[in-house]
């Protein structure tokens, strides 16, 4: 079978031919039908270190191992790539993503594959059945949407808050919607790309700001003029850049929260004046990935049509075209969520143009 993996010697993704995995007790053989391309898949240091290459799949159960009780052959499912130990002290305190067992990757060799082995703990702890009306690519969006749900929870977003989301990619647009579900009165989205900002307004942002057309001081005034003289109560920083974090801090109102999601590069340092945080009582709340708590919560909202996700998908590629898909993701200009389909002939029996401004490898 074909699989896309990261070559540990070169540190680069490649397509390889490998045997179909043999499953063990408690495991399943899984057939990914759609796998979202994550921004972390194109950060070189991340895929060589803590990252999980190919980790946003939904698909079909092909085979179940001994003692698997919660799923059967033929079931349509979403599986999360990492799960904490439910008995872990970190998980009990709300920090499951730093559980020592969390980094264990659940897909062998990858979810960018025709078939993949899903390990026992992932099958047992974070597997969700997809209703018939939910497509595989919509099911795959449970994972990124869940990360934004956890981020808003970690930020302590309260009803009536004003939220600024920095970044208007697929995650930024997910954050816009989740903030509204948490009760934000106003959600502002900023980015350098007008096309993405138009998309954001269509998906519910109250207003948008093109960062490239305004100075930071001008952006402060734009927000204050629309927000009774205040800056944002919660600022979400998606881009993995120090400059974005620095600006996010300056755009946070007194008593507010600035929340980092995108990981900055190794060795990069954010220099802050502690008294800026102290006298303004600004909270810094980083949020990394998600846990079963968030995937189950988000899945329920998606299944009931309470979160708009299918229109975040802008491009579809086959597994053979994954290098093109990764290059488009790294470009980060005219795409949102990109989907890779290991079984395109089977998957595209229905019209894929039902899902967003469709493009297939062009």
Secondary structure in CASP SS format (residue, H / E / C, confidence):
PFRMAT SS
TARGET T0000
AUTHOR 0000-0000-0000
METHOD secondary structure of the structure
MODEL  1
X C 1.00
X E 1.00
X E 1.00
X E 1.00
X E 1.00
X E 1.00
X E 1.00
X C 1.00
X C 1.00
X C 1.00
X C 1.00
X E 1.00
X E 1.00
X E 1.00
X E 1.00
X E 1.00
X E 1.00
X C 1.00
X C 1.00
X C 1.00
X C 1.00
X C 1.00
X C 1.00
X C 1.00
X C 1.00
X C 1.00
X C 1.00
X E 1.00
X E 1.00
X E 1.00
X E 1.00
X E 1.00
X E 1.00
X E 1.00
X E 1.00
X E 1.00
X C 1.00
X C 1.00
X H 1.00
X H 1.00
X H 1.00
X H 1.00
X C 1.00
X H 1.00
X H 1.00
X H 1.00
X H 1.00
X C 1.00
X C 1.00
X C 1.00
X C 1.00
X C 1.00
X C 1.00
X C 1.00
X C 1.00
X C 1.00
X E 1.00
X E 1.00
X E 1.00
X E 1.00
X E 1.00
X E 1.00
X E 1.00
X E 1.00
X C 1.00
X C 1.00
X C 1.00
X C 1.00
X C 1.00
X C 1.00
X C 1.00
X C 1.00
X C 1.00
X C 1.00
X C 1.00
X E 1.00
X E 1.00
X E 1.00
X E 1.00
X C 1.00
X C 1.00
X C 1.00
X C 1.00
X C 1.00
X C 1.00
X C 1.00
X C 1.00
X C 1.00
X H 1.00
X H 1.00
X H 1.00
X H 1.00
X C 1.00
X C 1.00
X C 1.00
X H 1.00
X H 1.00
X H 1.00
X C 1.00
X C 1.00
X C 1.00
X C 1.00
X C 1.00
X C 1.00
X C 1.00
X C 1.00
X E 1.00
X E 1.00
X C 1.00
X C 1.00
X C 1.00
X C 1.00
X E 1.00
X C 1.00
X C 1.00
X E 1.00
X E 1.00
X E 1.00
X C 1.00
X H 1.00
X H 1.00
X H 1.00
X H 1.00
X H 1.00
X H 1.00
X C 1.00
X E 1.00
X E 1.00
X E 1.00
X C 1.00
X C 1.00
X C 1.00
X C 1.00
X C 1.00
X C 1.00
X H 1.00
X H 1.00
X H 1.00
X H 1.00
X H 1.00
X C 1.00
X H 1.00
X H 1.00
X H 1.00
X H 1.00
X H 1.00
X H 1.00
X H 1.00
X H 1.00
X H 1.00
X H 1.00
X H 1.00
X H 1.00
X H 1.00
X C 1.00
X C 1.00
X C 1.00
X C 1.00
X C 1.00
X C 1.00
X C 1.00
X E 1.00
X E 1.00
X E 1.00
X E 1.00
X E 1.00
X C 1.00
X C 1.00
X C 1.00
X H 1.00
X H 1.00
X H 1.00
X H 1.00
X H 1.00
X H 1.00
X H 1.00
X H 1.00
X H 1.00
X H 1.00
X H 1.00
X H 1.00
X C 1.00
X C 1.00
X C 1.00
X C 1.00
X E 1.00
X E 1.00
X E 1.00
X E 1.00
X E 1.00
X E 1.00
X C 1.00
X C 1.00
X H 1.00
X H 1.00
X H 1.00
X H 1.00
X H 1.00
X H 1.00
X H 1.00
X H 1.00
X H 1.00
X C 1.00
X C 1.00
X C 1.00
X C 1.00
X E 1.00
X E 1.00
X E 1.00
X E 1.00
X H 1.00
X H 1.00
X H 1.00
X C 1.00
X C 1.00
X H 1.00
X H 1.00
X H 1.00
X H 1.00
X H 1.00
X H 1.00
X H 1.00
X H 1.00
X H 1.00
X H 1.00
X H 1.00
X C 1.00
X C 1.00
X C 1.00
X C 1.00
X C 1.00
X E 1.00
X E 1.00
X E 1.00
X E 1.00
X E 1.00
X E 1.00
X C 1.00
X C 1.00
X C 1.00
X C 1.00
X H 1.00
X H 1.00
X H 1.00
X H 1.00
X H 1.00
X H 1.00
X H 1.00
X H 1.00
X H 1.00
X C 1.00
X E 1.00
X E 1.00
X E 1.00
X E 1.00
X E 1.00
X E 1.00
X E 1.00
X E 1.00
X E 1.00
X C 1.00
X C 1.00
X C 1.00
X C 1.00
X C 1.00
X C 1.00
X C 1.00
X C 1.00
X C 1.00
X C 1.00
X C 1.00
X C 1.00
X C 1.00
X H 1.00
X H 1.00
X H 1.00
X H 1.00
X H 1.00
X H 1.00
X H 1.00
X C 1.00
X C 1.00
X E 1.00
X E 1.00
X C 1.00
X C 1.00
X C 1.00
X C 1.00
X C 1.00
X C 1.00
X C 1.00
X H 1.00
X H 1.00
X H 1.00
X H 1.00
X H 1.00
X H 1.00
X H 1.00
X H 1.00
X H 1.00
X H 1.00
X H 1.00
X H 1.00
X C 1.00
X C 1.00
X C 1.00
X C 1.00
X C 1.00
X C 1.00
X H 1.00
X H 1.00
X H 1.00
X E 1.00
X E 1.00
X E 1.00
X E 1.00
X E 1.00
X E 1.00
X H 1.00
X H 1.00
X H 1.00
X H 1.00
X H 1.00
X H 1.00
X H 1.00
X H 1.00
X H 1.00
X H 1.00
X H 1.00
X H 1.00
X H 1.00
X C 1.00
X C 1.00
X C 1.00
X C 1.00
X C 1.00
X E 1.00
X E 1.00
X E 1.00
X E 1.00
X E 1.00
X C 1.00
X C 1.00
X H 1.00
X H 1.00
X H 1.00
X H 1.00
X C 1.00
X C 1.00
X C 1.00
X C 1.00
X H 1.00
X H 1.00
X H 1.00
X C 1.00
X C 1.00
X C 1.00
X C 1.00
X C 1.00
X E 1.00
X C 1.00
X C 1.00
END
